[in-house]
Structure formats: structure tokens, C-alpha cells
Amino acid sequence: MHLTTLLSTAAILASVLTPTAGHGYLVDPKPTYYKVPDYTTFAGKLDGITILPLPNHGKYNQGPRKNTNNFNAAFKASKYTSLRDLVQKNGDPGGACGLTDPNGDAQPLPGVVKWAHFKSEPFRATHEGPCEVWCDNTRVFQNDNCAANLLTGEMPIDKTKCEGAKQLYFVWVALQSPNWQFYKACVKLQGGGGPTPPSPSSGKPTSLMPSPSPSTNKTTVQPSPHPSPSSKNPTT
């Protein structure tokens, strides 16, 4: 067999067997991801202009930064109290916990929650938009533009606000296009009495990805990084 054929075969196998780091994933605490083709991708989408209309027939097609600024301005004037509130009141796209299993392995609560994409780019730079971290029903972190402001992917939290919490919930919206992308993760916390999903909807993905069997289709393996909404009362 020719060397070029061997190299091509190896490249194909690597692409199939190695998880991608296409968009990002929660590093700490570590969720239990369902075995889906790419668990670094978004959980679901919403048509932005139908959720938060802009004045003067404006559209969310003006680039990541302008879209994010428009989102934050429209959000402040809206009925929504948090990004989680917006998500839950608009069908919870992708399910309450996205591509993660709320009944997965319990993890210790860190003082700094961490998101990763690549070592040099924790949040994908083009995917600007707000993100939040919750312990059960208490929000412990919020930022208006996580890709632009959280250059290390680190989100410090006040652990005292999480005492007795059963679940950590992360949500981030990427606003680079009119169809907003929502990234979610739920992590069962050690010491809790079990998972408390952030909404009545199922913790399994309801769009884009198939619903795997919880008994056989779970994984806590993280993809290997290459070389390693606006709130009315922001908390950072």
C-alpha cells in the first residue's frame, strides 16, 4: 500500500475517532455528555428577531459585536429577567440540559467554572453573546459578552450561594447570525440529593441530535483541546 494511501486512511480514522472541539464544552465541573456526533456543538436555535424584535425593523445580521450590543439593549427593555428565563419561555431549544445528562456523574463544585474551545480561545471569538451560571435557581455568574470578555474561559462564582445545590447549569447564546445558537450544560453536584433540571422540559436534547439511551449512551470523556443576557442585575 502506498504511503499516501496510509496517511489518508489515518487522517480519516483520526477525524472519526477523535472528538472535535468545534464550538466548546464545559471543562469544570465536568458534565456527562450524551454520545452524540459532536457534543461541542450548540444544543438548539431560536430565530432572534421573533424573540427580541429590534426598533426600526432592525435585524440581527450586522456582525457578532453589533448583534450582541443590539441583543443586550433589546433584552434590557424586555420582560425577561435572565438569559435562562428567555430560553425557558421560548421552548427551551435543545432541551433543558442540551447535550448533557442531568443524571450523570456527580462532580465537586469549583470556585471557578471553566469553558473551553481551544487553549488560546476558550470561547469561540466569533460567537459573541452573553452567558450565565446557575446553582439550582440561584444565578451565580453573568456576563454580557462572554466570548469578548472572558478570554480565559473562567467564570468565578461565590460558592456560598451554592450551598446545598443539587445542580449547576450553564447557558450561553452565540449571536453571530440571526438564528441564535444556544449552548447548555447541566452538572449534578456532589452532596446534593439529585439533579434539579432548570425547567420542566426534558434534560435530553430535543432537536438536532438523536435522543440516546441513558444506560448505554453516556460519556464523561472531554474532547482534547488543540495544543491542550445581559442581566438587569449582573453578577460577575
N, C-alpha and C positions, 0 to 999 in steps of 0.2 A: 504494500500500500504506500502511496506517495506521502511524503512529509506534509505537503499542503493539505491533503485529504485528512490526515490525522489531526492537524491543527484545527481544521474547520470543524471536525467532529467534536473535538474537545471544547471548542468555543460554544457549540450548540448545547452540549451537555451542561456546561457551566451556566449558561443562561437559563436552562430548565431547572437545574437542581439548586441554584443559589437564589435565595430570596432577594428581590430588588429593594432598593431604598429610594424608590421613585419620588415619594412625596414626604414621608416622615412617619414616625412612630413614637409612642411613649416609652421612654427608657427607664425612668424611675418615678414612681413604682412601676414594676413590670406587669403589664396586663397578660391575660391568657387570650391569645388571638385564635379565632377560628382558622382552620386550614382552608384558606381561600387563595385564588391565584396570586393576589398581591395585597397583603394586609397593610401596606404602607399607603394605599390609595384612599380617596375620600369615601365616606360612608353613603352619602346621598347628596342631592342637589335641590335647590329651590330657584325659581325664577324671581330674581331680585326685585324687579320693578313692580311685580304684583304684591310683594310683601311690604316693601317700603318705597312707595312712589316718591319721585323727585319733583320739585316745583318746575314750572315752565316746560313740562313734557321732557324733562331730563332723562338720560339713560345711563346705565352702569356699563359704559363701553369706552371710557376715557383713560384707560390705563390703571394699573394697580393702586398707585398713590391717590389719584383723583377719585377713583371709585371708593376707596376706603374713607377719604375725607367726606365724600357725599353720604356714604353709609352712616358714618358717625353723626353727622348733622341731622340726617333724617331720623336716626334712632332716638336721639335726644328729644325730638319733637313727637315721638310716637307713644303708644300705650304700653310698650314693652318695658319691663323692669330690668332685664338682663338678656344676654345672648341665649342662655338656656331657655328663658321664657319665650323668646322669639321662636326658637327651634321647636319647642314642645307645642306651641299654639299653632304651628303650621305643619302638622302631620309628622313631626319627628323623622325627617328623611333619613333612611338607612337604619331605622330602629333606635331605641333609646341608647344603646351602647355601641352602635356601629358594628365594627368587625371584631369586637371583644366580647368575651363571655363573662357576665357579671357573677357567675357561679364558679369562676376559675380559682386558681391557687391564691390563698390569702398572702398579702405582702405587708412588710413593715412600712409605716408611713415615714417618708423622708422629710427633712426640713426644707428641701429644695426639690420641687418637681421638675423633671427634665424631659424635653422633647428633642429628637434628633432627626437629621436628614443626612447630611454629610458632616464630617468633623469640622470643616471650615464654614458650614452653612446649616446650622441646626434647623431653622425654619427656612423653607424654600423661599429665596429672596423675592421671586416674582409673585408669590402667593400672599400678598399683604392682606391684613384684616385682623379683627380682634379675637382674643381667646380668653377663656375663663377656666378656673379650677374650683371645684366644689367638694366639700366633705358633707355627705348626705345633703341636707338642704341649706347648708351654710356656705356662701361663697367666700373663698379664702384668697383668690387671686383674680385680677382682671387687668387687661391692657388693651388699649385702643388699636394698636397695630403691632402684633407680635413678631411678624417677620422683619419689620424695620427696627423695632426697639429691643428685642430680646436676642442679641447677637450671639449669646452662648447657649440659648435654648433653656436657660434656667429660670424657674418661677418660684421664688422664695415664698413660703407660706408660714402663717402663725399656727404652729401645731396645737396650741392650747385651744384653738377654735374647733379642732377636730377630735377632741376627747370623746371617746365612746362612739365615734362614727364607724359605720359599717362599710362605707363605700366612698372611694374617690372617683370623681367624674371630671373629665376634661373635654372641652369643646372648643373648636377653632373654625372660623369661616374664612375661606380664601376668596377674595373679591376681584380677581384679575379679569373676570368676564361677567356678563350679565347673568349667567347661570352660576349662582354661588355654590361653592363646594364646602361641605361640612365634614370635618374630621372629629371623631369622638373616641373616647376610651373610658371604660369603667374598670376599676380595680377593687376587688374585695380586700378589706383591710384586716390585718391581724388584730385579734382582740375583740372584733365585732361579732355580732350574733348572726351574721349572714348578710348577703347583698341587699341593698335597698336601691332598686333601679330609680333613675331620676324622673321617670314618668311611668304612667300605667302601661305604655306600649311595651312590646317585647324587647328584650335585650339583644335579640338576634337581628342581623341585618335583614331589612325588608325590601331592599332594592339593590340592583346592580349585581349582587353576589348571591349564589345559592345558599339556602339555609342548611348547614351541615348538621350531622348527628352529634349532639353534645358528648356522647360516650366515646366516639372514635375520631372526631374531627377537631381536636383542640391542640394547641401548641403554645408553649411559653418561650420558644426559641425566637430571639430577636434577629432581624436582618443585620448583616455585618456592614457598618458604615464604611465608605470608601476611605482610604488611609486611616482607620479605627472604626356688650358690643359696646362698644363704648358703654360705660355704666353711668347711671345717674349718681352713684357713689363709688367711684373707682377705688379698688383696694389693690395695692401692689406690695 
